[in-house]
Amino acid sequence: MSHDKTMTKTAFRKAERSDTDQLTPLFCRFFDEEGMAVDPARLTENLGRMLDDSRAHIVLALEGTAIIGFVSITLTIGVEFGLAAEIEDLYVVPDHRGCGLSRQLMEQALAWCEAEEASEVIVVITPTGRDDQGLADFYAKFGFSDSERLVMYRSLRPSA
């Protein structure tokens, strides 16, 4: 069924602990669409840590009381950039795509980064996001450019 994108006004607000039960399945859907396996219990634990940490911020897009999208952002500090922000995850449920919610969520995220006085905003794009979803072009509209750096990581926790 197609959603009538003109029926209701979308509200935006900061996520709270009480949103965890609604947010966890949405984060799982996000990672599933990206082709990444996640442990829901670990995701819930990490989400709780983010919601309790002032260096993390999650903005929700709401239709009534239903969460229809989110963007998560974290802050880090380093010698090169000073205070830097990273757009961690951006997701809009499929029935609400194509009406500008991703753009609005990005505007909310960037406003928070500016308010926190971050000097840089970083986004890591997966191959699926780059090749199948055109995310490099999407983020370029907000002034992001390819850093030509290779992102590598090493897990310090064993997989479940």
C-alpha positions as CSV (number, residue, x, y, z in Angstrom):
1,M,0.0,0.0,0.0
2,S,1.4,3.4,-0.9
3,H,1.5,6.1,1.8
4,D,0.0,9.4,1.1
5,K,2.9,11.7,1.9
6,T,0.7,14.8,2.2
7,M,-1.7,13.6,4.9
8,T,0.3,14.4,8.1
9,K,3.1,16.7,9.2
10,T,6.3,15.1,10.3
11,A,7.6,16.0,13.7
12,F,11.3,15.8,14.7
13,R,12.7,15.3,18.2
14,K,15.6,13.9,20.1
15,A,15.4,10.2,20.9
16,E,14.9,9.2,24.5
17,R,15.3,5.9,26.4
18,S,11.6,5.3,26.2
19,D,12.0,5.0,22.4
20,T,14.2,2.0,22.6
21,D,11.5,-0.6,21.9
22,Q,10.5,1.2,18.7
23,L,14.0,2.1,17.6
24,T,15.6,-1.3,18.0
25,P,13.6,-3.0,15.2
26,L,14.2,0.0,13.0
27,F,17.9,-0.2,13.5
28,C,17.8,-3.9,12.7
29,R,15.9,-3.2,9.5
30,F,18.5,-0.6,8.6
31,F,21.4,-3.0,9.0
32,D,19.5,-5.8,7.2
33,E,18.9,-3.5,4.2
34,E,22.7,-2.8,4.3
35,G,23.4,-6.5,4.2
36,M,24.9,-6.4,7.7
37,A,24.1,-9.0,10.4
38,V,23.5,-7.6,13.8
39,D,22.7,-9.1,17.2
40,P,19.5,-7.4,18.4
41,A,20.5,-7.7,22.1
42,R,23.9,-6.1,21.5
43,L,22.3,-3.4,19.3
44,T,19.8,-2.6,22.1
45,E,22.7,-2.5,24.6
46,N,24.7,-0.1,22.4
47,L,21.6,2.0,21.6
48,G,21.0,2.4,25.4
49,R,24.6,3.5,25.8
50,M,24.2,6.1,23.0
51,L,21.0,7.5,24.5
52,D,22.8,8.0,27.8
53,D,25.9,9.6,26.4
54,S,26.0,13.4,25.7
55,R,28.5,12.7,22.8
56,A,25.7,10.9,20.9
57,H,22.5,12.3,19.5
58,I,19.7,10.6,17.7
59,V,17.0,12.6,15.9
60,L,13.7,10.9,15.2
61,A,11.2,11.6,12.4
62,L,7.7,11.0,13.7
63,E,4.3,10.6,12.2
64,G,2.0,10.8,15.3
65,T,3.8,8.5,17.8
66,A,5.3,6.2,15.1
67,I,9.0,6.6,14.4
68,I,9.3,6.7,10.6
69,G,13.0,7.6,10.4
70,F,16.1,8.5,12.3
71,V,19.6,9.8,12.1
72,S,22.3,9.1,14.7
73,I,25.4,11.2,15.2
74,T,28.4,10.9,17.6
75,L,31.2,13.2,18.6
76,T,34.9,12.3,19.0
77,I,37.9,14.4,19.7
78,G,41.3,14.1,18.0
79,V,44.5,16.0,17.2
80,E,43.8,16.4,13.5
81,F,40.2,17.8,13.6
82,G,39.6,18.7,17.2
83,L,35.9,17.9,17.8
84,A,34.5,15.9,14.9
85,A,31.1,14.5,14.4
86,E,30.2,11.3,12.5
87,I,26.8,10.7,10.9
88,E,26.5,7.1,12.0
89,D,23.2,5.9,10.6
90,L,20.4,7.5,8.5
91,Y,17.2,5.5,7.9
92,V,13.7,6.2,6.7
93,V,11.1,3.4,6.6
94,P,10.3,2.3,3.0
95,D,6.7,3.7,3.0
96,H,8.0,7.2,3.8
97,R,10.8,7.4,1.3
98,G,10.9,9.9,-1.5
99,C,9.3,12.8,0.4
100,G,12.4,14.6,1.7
101,L,12.7,13.0,5.1
102,S,16.3,12.0,4.6
103,R,17.2,15.6,3.7
104,Q,15.3,16.9,6.7
105,L,17.0,14.4,9.1
106,M,20.4,15.5,7.6
107,E,19.5,19.1,8.2
108,Q,18.7,18.3,11.8
109,A,21.9,16.3,12.3
110,L,24.1,19.0,10.8
111,A,22.4,21.7,13.0
112,W,23.3,19.6,16.0
113,C,26.9,19.2,14.8
114,E,27.1,23.0,14.4
115,A,25.6,23.6,17.8
116,E,28.1,21.3,19.4
117,E,30.9,23.2,17.5
118,A,32.2,20.2,15.6
119,S,34.9,21.3,13.1
120,E,34.3,18.3,10.8
121,V,31.5,16.0,10.0
122,I,32.3,12.5,8.7
123,V,30.1,9.9,7.1
124,V,31.2,6.3,6.2
125,I,29.3,4.9,3.2
126,T,29.1,1.1,2.7
127,P,29.5,-0.4,-0.7
128,T,25.8,-1.1,-0.8
129,G,25.0,2.5,0.1
130,R,27.4,3.8,-2.5
131,D,26.5,1.4,-5.4
132,D,22.8,0.5,-4.8
133,Q,21.5,3.6,-3.0
134,G,23.6,6.4,-4.5
135,L,24.6,7.7,-1.1
136,A,27.8,9.4,-2.3
137,D,25.7,11.7,-4.5
138,F,23.1,12.2,-1.6
139,Y,25.8,13.3,0.8
140,A,27.6,15.4,-1.8
141,K,24.5,17.6,-1.9
142,F,25.3,18.5,1.8
143,G,28.9,19.4,0.9
144,F,30.6,16.0,1.7
145,S,33.4,14.9,-0.5
146,D,35.5,11.7,-0.8
147,S,38.3,11.9,1.7
148,E,40.2,9.2,-0.2
149,R,41.0,7.5,3.1
150,L,40.5,3.8,3.6
151,V,38.4,3.0,6.7
152,M,39.5,-0.2,8.4
153,Y,38.4,-1.6,11.7
154,R,39.2,-4.4,14.1
155,S,36.6,-5.9,16.5
156,L,37.6,-6.1,20.1
157,R,34.6,-8.2,21.0
158,P,34.0,-11.7,19.7
159,S,31.0,-12.2,17.5
160,A,28.0,-13.8,19.0
